[in-house]
Amino acid sequence: MGEVRRTWMKRAAVGMAGVFVAAVLSGCSFFGGGSAPQVKNWEPVLSPDGTKLAFETLAEKTYEIYARTLATGETVQLTTNQANDWSPSWSPQGDRLVFSSERNKNVDLYVVDLATLAETRLTDDPAEEVNPSWGADGRVYFNSNRSGAWEIYSVNGDGTDLTKITGASAPSQGG
């Protein structure tokens, strides 16, 4: 019974955190009945060499990915589209960023090349892919609900070799 309760509590906490983040991003407030301040300059991530900061901010109507050079303050908009882009993560070499985007009425992962600003779709699945994190091994780790439950997956930086990390067919997980 204790394990069931811990599992339920973990799921409830994750669910409430998701509701809170969604409410903050949409401008709602749970506290004081008023509207929350506008979310700007969100989810900062330092480049591997420590010289730049990637983040998302509200452009005109959508959240877009930006990079700021810390020494000069120069800020460059990296994405421009009609969908929200968020959760940037640097490649180990610092030449690309992976991020989540809700294009085509679906949340998938995209990669932007910082030299050319060319974007590549990394995942293409009807499920949602969120929370990308580029590993030192060159693979992108992320959450997806493609199995019917939120699990951890990884994929090469070019979109090949998708691997499910957690779940029934994955290695044993600690409790």
Stockholm file with secondary structure:
# STOCKHOLM 1.0

chainA/1-175         MGEVRRTWMKRAAVGMAGVFVAAVLSGCSFFGGGSAPQVKNWEPVLSPDGTKLAFETLAEKTYEIYARTLATGETVQLTTNQANDWSPSWSPQGDRLVFSSERNKNVDLYVVDLATLAETRLTDDPAEEVNPSWGADGRVYFNSNRSGAWEIYSVNGDGTDLTKITGASAPSQGG
#=GR chainA/1-175 SS CHHHHHHHHHHHHHHHHHHHHHHHHTTCCSSTTSCCCCCCSEEEEECTTSSEEEEEEECSSSEEEEEEETTTCCEEECCCSSSCEEEEEECTTSSEEEEEECGGGSCEEEEEETTTCCEEECCCCSSCEEEEEECTTSEEEEEECTTSSCEEEEEETTSCCCEECSSTTSCCCCC
#=GC SS_cons         CHHHHHHHHHHHHHHHHHHHHHHHHTTCCSSTTSCCCCCCSEEEEECTTSSEEEEEEECSSSEEEEEEETTTCCEEECCCSSSCEEEEEECTTSSEEEEEECGGGSCEEEEEETTTCCEEECCCCSSCEEEEEECTTSEEEEEECTTSSCEEEEEETTSCCCEECSSTTSCCCCC
//
